[in-house]
Amino acid sequence: MAAMNAPVLIPDRLSDGLIAAAREAVRLPAGARIVAAMSGGVDSTVTAALLAKAGYDVVGVTLQLYDHGAAIQKKGACCAGQDIHDARTAAASLSIPHYVLDYESRFKDQVIEEFADAYLRGETPVPCIRCNQTVKFRDLLDVARDLGAEAMATGHYVRRGVGAAGPELHRAADSARDQSYFLFATTAEQLAYLRFPLGGLPKPAVRAAAAELGLAVADKPDSQDICFVPEGRYTTVIDRLRPHGAEPGDIVHMDGRTLGRHEGVTRYTIGQRRGLNVAVGDPLFVVRIDADSRQVIVGPREALLTHACTLKEVNWLGDGASIEAACAAARPVLARVRSTREPAPGRLAVIDGQPAVVFDAPEEGVAPGQACVLYAPEAPTRVLGGGFIAGTVRAALP
């Protein structure tokens, strides 16, 4: 397998170098049909453009995932009406066929409803992972195969390598843009079919190539918020879908004292400090949410320290038959418990019959519902898989 840290050599004309890099990432003969998932943003548009310029038979596909009235006017949302228009316009400029698929009901059932239910359970969900796991990398891949494509390409910043045991998933060359945390649930079968032409590139080069290629989206801002959450206020969505989530309850100190009342467990996440409206002299943080009793449990910052976490819905991309075998062998791993946090060393284990990660040093603010993504210590860019955090084992307080 080629070294995953090899830099991309870019000649005088930027786009020529990136077209060559796209060919290297795809590794299919010229003329092969590739479905390009086009969200309307600069990354997916440049992906489609590079593949078309590289001589592939590119078919653009855009998913209509929601149509929530005002959301159509929301700038920077990956699935809004303006983005569909931008994708269609880009495909026309590239002279490639383009299809818009109405996945609104699937997206609602598999992503939005689950998002609301997770908050009701006291969890902190990551809907972008669910979206990739279901409508994008399961349902859309089926469409790509039906269209006779030999691969499907996306604008995600991750890299696909091929090792002795088959395709591997690796972190992006540009660590500031790496999206491997959100793609841990990609199965080995899906990975064999997927391509990520931008994974070895820095974002400035992608934007520069968009301008050089004359793409209208070259200066379009990146999406920042969850696409179906207006202005980043997730409680707006939950209150509409699950109004009983706003039922009040007690804010309880971990020592048993009732400190105040809250307006619904869905308004709190593990590690939260602001908005508690209670005081005992020292700073307090949300350390646990008991959705069944509608209690928000608070405590000092050191109470956020976690010794281990159990995993559910595990996906294994590492060598060996299964994560169970890796757990039995106490395989060393690097575990990433938040998308914004660097992986921390630990080892796989079994706790209460579930796959688990035991951290070498306590991790702070590990929240059920978030993903725990595993990387290989011997090859730190390689994704071994991961799972959703099912439960935590609190570190002993001093």
N, C-alpha and C positions, 0 to 999 in steps of 0.2 A: 504494500500500500504506500502511496506517495506520502511524504511527510506532511502532517496536517498543519504545521506552522510555516510552511514555505510561503514567502511573500509572492504576491501577484506582480509580475513584471509588466509595466504599462508603457507602451511606446509613445511616440510623439502625439499621435491621434488617440486620445483617451479611449473612445468607444471601440477602436480596433483591439486594444488590449483586453477590454472587458468581454468582447465577443469571443476572443480566444479562451478567456477564462471560463465563459459559459459553456463552450464546447467541452472543456476539460471536466467541468462539473457534471455535465450530462452524459458524456461518453456513449452516445448513440450515433449511428451513421447519419450523414446529411440526408434530409428528406423524411426522416422519421417523424411521425405525428406526435406532437406533445400538446396536451391541454395545459394552458396557463390560467391559473386562478387569478382573476383580475378584480381587485377590490376598488379600483379607481384611484388608489394612492400612487406615489412615485415609485415605491419599491416593486410592486407587482407590475406596474406599467413598464418599467425598465426591464424587468425579467422577460416579459412578452417581447419587447423590442429586441433585446439581445438575441433571444432564441430565433426570432424571425430573420434578423440580419445574419445569423449563423447558418441559415439555410434549412432550418427545420420547418415542418408543416405545422404551424401553430394555430390552435383553436382557442380563442379566449372565452372564458366562462365566468360570469358574475352571479353571485347569489343575492337575491333580495331576501333579507332576513327579517326585516320588520318595516312597518310603515305607520309610525305613531304620530301622524299629524305634524306637530311642531318639530319632531325629530328630523323630518325631511330637510328642514332648514338648518340643522345643526352642523356647524363646520367641524371638520376633523374627525367625524365619525365614520368608521370603516364601512358601514353598510347603508348610509343615508342615500336619499334620492339623488342628490348632487353627485355622489360618488358613482352611482350607476351610470349617470349621464357622462361623467368623465371617462369611465371605462369604455363605454360605447364609442365615444369620440376618439379615444386613443386607438381602439381596434380599427376603426375606419381609417385613421391616418397611417396605420401599419399595413392596411389592406389584408387583414386577417378576419376570418369569420368570428362572430361574437354572439353568444347566447346569454340571456338572463333567465335564471331559474328561480321560480317562486318557492322558496324554502321557509316561508314565514311560519307555517304551522309547525314544521319540524323544529325550527329554532325555538319557538315558544315552548313546545313540549319538552325538548331535550336540554335547553339551556336556561331560558328565563324562568320557567316553573321550578326547575331544580335550584336555581339561584335563590329564589324566594324561600323555598323549603329549607335550604341549608341554613339561612339566617334564623328561621324558626327553630331549628335544632340547636342553636347557639354556636354554629360554625361560622367560619370566614371563608366563603367560597372563592374560586378563581374561575369565572365564567369563560375566559378566553381559552383555558385548557379544555373545558367541556365542549366548546365550539369546535376546536381543532379535532377533538376526539370523536365527535359525532358527525355533524353536518358537513364538515370540511374533509376530514381524512377517512371517513367511512362512506357517507352517502355520495359525496362528490367524486370520490375515486371510482365508485361504481359507474357514474355517468361517464367519466373519462374512458373507462374500459369499453362502455357501450359505443362510444364515439370512435373506437378503433385506435386509441392512442397507445403508444408504447411506454409513456410515462406522463406524470403530471408534475408541473413545476409551480412553485410558489415563491413569493418574495421574502420569505422568512430568512432571518440571519442565523442560520445554522449550517453545518457542513455534513455532507454525507461521504463517508469513506468506505472502502471495501477492504476488509481484513481476511484473515485465513478462514474465518467461520461465516463470512458473508458481509452484507452491508452493516455499517456502523454509523451511529449518530454522534457528532462532535459539536462542541461549542464553536461559535463564529470566531473568525480571526479578529474582528473588531469587538473587544470585550464589552465596550460601552453599548453595543447594539445586540449582543447575544440574546437569543430567544429560546435557548434550549430548555429553560425551565418550563416554558409553556408547551413544549412538544414532547415531554417525557413519555406520554401515553401512546405515542406513535409505535405501532407494532412492527415486528420484524418483517412481516408480509407487506405492510404498507410502505415501510422504508425501502424495500426492494423496488418499488414502483415510483417513489417520489424523487424529485430533484430540487436542489436549492442553489441556483446559480449565483446568488449574491453572498453566500456564506463566507467566501474568502475575501470579500471586499470591504473597504471602509465606506461609511455612509457618504462622506463628501465626494468620493469618486463616483458614487451612484448618482447623486444629484448633478454633478458636472456632466456625466454622460447623458443624463436626461436633457440637459440644456443643449449639449452638442448635437443630440439626435433630433432636436426641435420638438420635444414632447411638451404639450401644454401644461402638464402637471409638475414641471421641473421645480417650481417654487411653491408647490402646494404644501401646507403644513402637515406634519405627521399627526396621526390621531393620538390623543392623550387619554381620553376617558373610555370606559366601557361603552360600547357603541349604543346600547339600548338604555343607558342611564342618563337622563337629561341633566346637563350641568354637573355631573358627578354626584348628584344626590341620590344614592341608591335607595334611601328610605321612601322616596316618592314611588318607586316601582313596587317595593314590598307592601307599602300601605294600600296600594291599589289592588294588588293580587291577593294579599293575605292581611286584611284589615285587623284580624284578631291578634296579629303580631305586636300591635300597639297597646296591648293590655298591660296595665301597670303592675309593678311588683316591688320587692324590696332590694335595696342595695345593702349588702351584708359584708361586714369585715370578716376575713378568714378566721378571726378569733371568736366569731359568733355574734358580735354586736350588730344590731340593725342601725345603719347610719342614715338612711333616708329612703326615698321612693324614686322609682324611674318610670318612664312612659313606654316601656316595651323593650324586651331583650334584643330585638332586631336593631336597636340603635347603638349597640356596643360591640366592640371587638376586643380580643385578647391583647393586652399591652396598652390599651387606651388609658390616657391620663386626663385629657381635657373633657369638660362637659359632665363630670360626675356630680358636681354641685354638692359635695360633701367634704368635710375637713376634719382631721384629727391631729393636726399639727405637722405631720410628716406627709410628703407626697404619696398619693395612693394611685394604684394602677388596677385595671381589670385583670384578674388572674384566672378567673373561671366563670363560665356562664352555665347556669343550671336552668335550661329551658323548661323542663317539666314543672319546676316549682316557681318559675319566673323570677329567679334570683340572679342578681349580678354580684359576684363575689369579688371583693377588692382586697388589696394588701400592699405591702412594700415592694419596691422594685426587685429585691432579691427573690421574692416569691415567684417571679416570672422565669427563674432559671429551671431548665428542664434537663434531666439526666438521660431520658430516652423517649422515643415515640413509637407507637405501633402504626402499621400501615394497612390500608384497605385498597381494593381495586388496583392491585400491583401490576405493573408491566415490566418485564425483564428483557433487557437488550444485551446483557453481558454474556460472556462465554459460559458454557455449562447449560444443563437442561432447564434449570429453574432457579428462582430466587430462594426457594425452600432449601435447595442444596447449598446455595451460597450462605444462607443463614446458618445451616448446620455446621458449615466450615468456618463460621465467624469471619467472613471475608471483610477485610478492611475496605472502607469506602470514604469518599468525601460527600457529605450530605448538605444539600442546600434547602433550607426550610422557608425561605422567602425569596421572591424574584430579585429583590434589591440587595440580598446578602450573599457574600461569598461562601462557597462550600466549606464546611468544617469537618475535620477528621473524626471518624468513628468506625464502628464495625457493625455488621449485620448480626442479628440474633433472633430468637423466638421468645416472645413474651405473651403469656396467656393464649398460646396457640396461634398467634399472629406474627407475620414478619415484622421485624422492628429494627430500629437503629439505636445503638447505644453510643452516645457522644463521648469523645475523649475528654472534653471539658464541657461543662454545662452550657447549653444554648438558651438565649433569652427569648421569651415571647413566642414559643412554638404553639401554633393555634390549630385545633382540629378544623378540617375542611381545606386548609392550605395543602399544597403539594410538598412532598419531601423528594427531591430529585437527587439521584445518586450518580457520582462520577468515580472514575477509576484513579486511585492515588498514583499508580504506576504510569498512567497516561491521562493527566488531569483534564484534557479536553473531551475525553470520551464519556458519553452518557451511558450508564449501565441500566437505566430505567428509573423506577421510583413508584410512588403510590401517594394516595391522599392520606393525610394524617388523621388517624382514627381516635387516638388517645395519647396522653402524655404521662410520663412518670416524673414527678417533680423532684428536683435535686434537694438534698437535705440542707435545711437552712443552718447557718452557723449559730 
